[in-house]
Amino acid sequence: MVETVISIRTARLGDEVDIASVHDAAWREAYRGVIPGRELERMIARRGPSWWRLAIARRTPLLVLEFSGSVVGYVSYGRNRVPALGYGGEIFELYLAPECQGCGFGRRMFEAARKDLAGHGYGSIVVWALAENERAIRFYRQLGGRIVRRAHETFGGQDRERVAFGFG
């Protein structure tokens, strides 16, 4: 009998290399052709293992998803950075290794982060996605999110629309 274990847990020191690897692969998959190439490379390079090690050491709310003993996804979250939106919590990032997308792991990470936020008094949450990241837009819609705000951000001199999804 083969048993595959899937777990979601708090990130710990020692996970930083795997998280950086997931970040690198997921961002290349999601943003190639959306964020200009040089800017995308700079953004990925800034989030290497030392950046993640510091985030873990500072106890940043960060969960990882392990599948068969390997970290294949992560979600970071906390207090909403734009209080005027009227949501208490925010999911800052939720990414999976490309080969693990479409398996229900993202939903599991989203729900784990949402549950932890609710446990800290944040019953409503917001999450931002680039409008051109069609996979993320579909994902948050399927989870029941409704668009509550649109904004713009500049990447390498190019303007991109961001969409905020609210979850009550």
C-alpha positions as CSV (number, residue, x, y, z in Angstrom):
1,M,0.0,0.0,0.0
2,V,1.3,3.5,-0.9
3,E,0.4,6.3,1.4
4,T,0.8,9.9,0.4
5,V,0.8,12.5,3.2
6,I,-0.3,16.0,2.7
7,S,0.1,18.4,5.6
8,I,-0.1,22.1,6.2
9,R,2.1,23.5,8.9
10,T,3.8,26.6,10.1
11,A,7.0,27.3,8.2
12,R,10.2,26.6,10.2
13,L,13.9,27.3,9.9
14,G,15.1,24.9,7.3
15,D,12.2,25.4,4.9
16,E,13.7,28.6,3.4
17,V,15.4,26.9,0.4
18,D,12.2,25.0,-0.5
19,I,10.0,28.1,-0.1
20,A,12.4,30.1,-2.3
21,S,12.2,27.3,-4.9
22,V,8.4,27.3,-4.9
23,H,8.4,31.1,-5.1
24,D,10.8,31.1,-8.1
25,A,8.9,28.5,-10.1
26,A,5.4,29.8,-9.3
27,W,6.2,33.4,-10.1
28,R,7.8,32.4,-13.4
29,E,4.7,30.4,-14.3
30,A,2.3,33.1,-13.2
31,Y,4.0,36.3,-14.3
32,R,6.0,35.5,-17.4
33,G,4.7,37.8,-20.1
34,V,2.7,39.8,-17.4
35,I,5.6,41.5,-15.5
36,P,8.4,42.7,-17.7
37,G,11.3,40.1,-17.8
38,R,14.0,42.1,-16.0
39,E,11.6,43.3,-13.3
40,L,10.3,39.8,-12.8
41,E,13.9,38.5,-12.4
42,R,14.7,41.2,-9.9
43,M,11.6,40.5,-7.9
44,I,12.4,36.7,-7.8
45,A,16.0,37.3,-6.9
46,R,15.1,39.5,-3.9
47,R,13.2,36.5,-2.4
48,G,15.9,34.0,-2.1
49,P,16.5,31.7,0.9
50,S,18.0,34.4,3.1
51,W,14.8,36.5,2.7
52,W,12.6,33.6,3.6
53,R,14.9,32.6,6.5
54,L,14.4,36.1,8.0
55,A,10.7,36.0,7.5
56,I,10.5,32.7,9.4
57,A,12.8,34.0,12.1
58,R,10.6,37.0,12.5
59,R,7.6,34.7,12.9
60,T,5.8,36.1,9.9
61,P,2.5,34.2,9.6
62,L,3.6,31.7,6.9
63,L,2.3,28.2,6.3
64,V,3.7,25.6,4.0
65,L,2.1,22.7,2.3
66,E,4.1,19.5,2.4
67,F,3.3,16.7,-0.1
68,S,5.1,13.4,0.2
69,G,7.8,15.1,2.4
70,S,8.5,18.1,0.2
71,V,7.4,21.7,0.6
72,V,5.3,22.4,-2.6
73,G,3.4,25.5,-1.5
74,Y,3.2,28.4,0.9
75,V,0.8,31.1,2.0
76,S,1.6,34.3,3.9
77,Y,-1.0,36.4,5.6
78,G,-1.8,38.9,8.3
79,R,-3.6,42.1,9.1
80,N,-5.1,43.9,6.1
81,R,-2.7,46.5,4.8
82,V,-5.5,48.7,3.4
83,P,-8.0,49.1,6.3
84,A,-10.2,51.4,4.2
85,L,-11.4,48.3,2.4
86,G,-13.2,47.2,5.5
87,Y,-11.6,43.7,5.8
88,G,-9.7,42.6,8.9
89,G,-7.2,40.1,7.4
90,E,-5.3,39.7,4.2
91,I,-3.7,36.8,2.4
92,F,-0.5,38.4,1.0
93,E,0.7,35.5,-1.1
94,L,-0.5,32.0,-1.9
95,Y,1.7,30.0,-4.3
96,L,2.1,26.4,-5.3
97,A,4.8,24.7,-7.4
98,P,3.4,24.6,-11.0
99,E,3.2,20.8,-11.0
100,C,1.0,20.8,-7.9
101,Q,-1.6,23.4,-9.2
102,G,-5.1,22.2,-9.9
103,C,-5.0,19.5,-7.3
104,G,-7.0,21.3,-4.6
105,F,-3.9,22.2,-2.6
106,G,-4.5,25.9,-3.0
107,R,-7.9,25.7,-1.6
108,R,-6.6,23.8,1.4
109,M,-3.9,26.4,2.0
110,F,-6.4,29.3,1.6
111,E,-8.8,27.7,4.2
112,A,-5.9,27.1,6.6
113,A,-4.8,30.7,6.5
114,R,-8.4,31.9,6.7
115,K,-9.0,29.8,9.8
116,D,-5.9,31.1,11.5
117,L,-6.8,34.7,10.6
118,A,-10.3,34.1,12.0
119,G,-8.7,32.7,15.2
120,H,-6.9,36.0,15.6
121,G,-10.2,38.0,15.2
122,Y,-10.0,38.6,11.4
123,G,-13.3,37.1,10.2
124,S,-13.2,38.9,6.9
125,I,-10.3,38.8,4.5
126,V,-9.1,40.4,1.3
127,V,-6.6,39.1,-1.3
128,W,-5.1,40.9,-4.3
129,A,-4.2,39.4,-7.7
130,L,-3.0,40.8,-10.9
131,A,-5.9,41.0,-13.4
132,E,-3.8,39.3,-16.0
133,N,-3.1,36.3,-13.8
134,E,-6.2,34.5,-15.1
135,R,-5.5,31.3,-13.0
136,A,-5.5,33.4,-9.8
137,I,-8.7,35.3,-10.8
138,R,-10.5,32.0,-11.5
139,F,-9.2,30.5,-8.3
140,Y,-10.5,33.4,-6.0
141,R,-13.8,33.5,-7.9
142,Q,-14.3,29.8,-7.4
143,L,-13.6,30.2,-3.7
144,G,-16.5,32.7,-3.5
145,G,-14.5,36.0,-3.5
146,R,-16.1,39.1,-4.9
147,I,-14.2,41.9,-6.5
148,V,-14.2,44.8,-4.0
149,R,-11.5,47.1,-5.5
150,R,-9.3,47.6,-8.5
151,A,-6.0,49.4,-8.5
152,H,-2.9,49.8,-10.6
153,E,0.8,49.0,-10.0
154,T,3.8,49.7,-12.1
155,F,6.3,47.0,-12.9
156,G,9.4,48.0,-14.9
157,G,7.6,51.1,-16.2
158,Q,4.5,49.2,-17.3
159,D,1.1,49.7,-15.6
160,R,-0.8,46.6,-14.5
161,E,-4.2,46.3,-13.0
162,R,-4.6,44.6,-9.6
163,V,-7.9,43.2,-8.3
164,A,-8.9,42.8,-4.7
165,F,-11.2,39.9,-3.8
166,G,-13.2,40.2,-0.5
167,F,-14.3,37.2,1.5
168,G,-16.8,37.8,4.4
